[in-house]
């Protein structure tokens, strides 16, 4: 009798889905919540100290919510640095970079995936090398060339836009290859029969269908250039053209005594991104996934 | 005009914008970096340009014309040719490239062996179908969006030796003594760790997102089949999920290593705070030398960085292929 039940039990177990262990589930939640706290704490600290006076930050109220909400820190940060200008500059540089990257990448992808020619594979892998090449390599040679042709002085925006676009290109081609492969080739053929040439197919058929790719590439490129610091800090020398990361770095370096003002500056630089993220979180996450997963 | 010629012209025109950017900003600079790296040249101050960010650093503008061949006689031809490279390692007072590379490798190793397992763990936990999955995912990703400059400035406040949060917490716990007098960032022995902590904080979400995408793409049937065969959740993760996201783990490893070799922004911001620890990492050394009168050596660092990044990418690809008994060929075909 006893033997039989053991046999039955083991038989049953072989074909029974193991129940998820409650204890493990609790552990998982604890782990996730711990990381959630670690993740949010620095941001919480930033937002609260950006609203405090040094007196509170340094001793009387280090971790709590501000007692007096010093919104004046924010106006102070705005006026002390050149924040509105930096913002505008970052928008100009990122915007132009995105447009150039989109056009160049989609055109190149079209030639690489839709037109049959020997060497298209090789060309594609050469472009892909760009993902691994560190951006630092270009720093000095590009700097010296741009100095010689006077671009750093006369066209400061362009001197950032060109390297940013070049370094965004590889990832953009990779992303758009994935999207373009999903467009059926029959569409090209149909358009061809209807009398469209290569350019006609590209402009009337492919480009409109690449709209989701535009968003993905755009977001990815935007984040890269919005946060770029090395080129921006070295190439731009007049304060009228400095981008946001450079402005922030200067504010932090100059203002060593008023922590609240620095905090406000950091928050001003970060909040717009967070607000966009709240509305577009899925899109933004996808743009990061597509690149790595399809490669 | 024959059809073939038109086709060729079309291909060329479609590739033109991308090719122009690629050649001008990547190919030519690499070639010229290699070239410069074999010469000695110093920058001659040609204008009143100043790097406001770095008052200490040389404020000169580049004049690449002042190339002079190295003039040392006691070395062989190759010794002369590679003098900048040798100098970088041998002249420990001026450059100490060995230390810089060691630091970069430590950062890379920490990223691969601490950051990535942490990301994988989070991705696997989220992938099991937890309540509020999306919320966790979205919050974990937030630091990725914040600029490294902001993160550097924020964490140098957190680390601050006289008013920082870490000091405050340790004081409350009564063990403030374990903190170095100049703070974690200011002490030689802890500086690297202090650089690494914000890096984890910033990028765990990124790697987790990639891995999560992979975990979610494992078909539910596969999971169910494994569980019907009696696998526990842990075993499903170990034997079903992880092997099928190997390619994504590979990408993460490559990004983590090359990212550590390149890391600049965060360390630059830390280095500018008033600490006197020399933050010796290749990218900082590159910028310092290139714009500080040691152009040849600076370019030699750039060349070494490219070689290292490629070498690691190839190595990691090879490691992951070798052990990929059943999936290796299929994956390479897909690309």
Interface residues (C-beta under 8 A of the other chain):
Chain A: X13 X14 X15 X16 X17 X18 X20 X21 X24 X28 X29 X31 X32 X35 X36 X38 X39 X40 X42 X43 X45 X46 X49 X57 X58 X59 X62 X63 X100 X103 X104 X105 X107 X108 X110 X111 X112 X115 X117 X123 X126 X127 X129 X130 X132 X133 X134 X135 X136 X137 X138 X139 X140 X141 X142 X143 X144 X147 X148 X162 X163 X165 X166 X167 X169 X173 X198 X199 X202 X223 X226 X227 X229 X230 X233 X234 X237 X244 X245 X246 X248 X249 X250 X252 X253 X256 X259 X262 X263 X266 X269 X270 X273 X274 X277 X281 X284 X285 X288 X289 X292 X293 X295
Chain B: X7 X8 X10 X11 X14 X15 X16 X17 X18 X19 X21 X22 X24 X25 X26 X28 X29 X30 X32 X33 X36 X49 X50 X51 X52 X53 X61 X62 X64 X121 X122 X125 X126 X128 X130 X136 X137 X138 X139 X140 X141 X142 X143 X144 X145 X146 X147 X148 X149 X150 X153 X154 X155 X156 X157 X158 X163 X165 X168 X201 X204 X205 X206 X209 X210 X213 X214 X217 X224 X227 X228 X229 X230 X231 X232 X233 X234 X248 X251 X252 X254 X255 X258 X261 X262 X264 X265 X268 X269 X272 X274 X283 X286 X287 X290 X291 X295 X298 X299 X302 X303 X305 X306 X309 X310 X313 X335
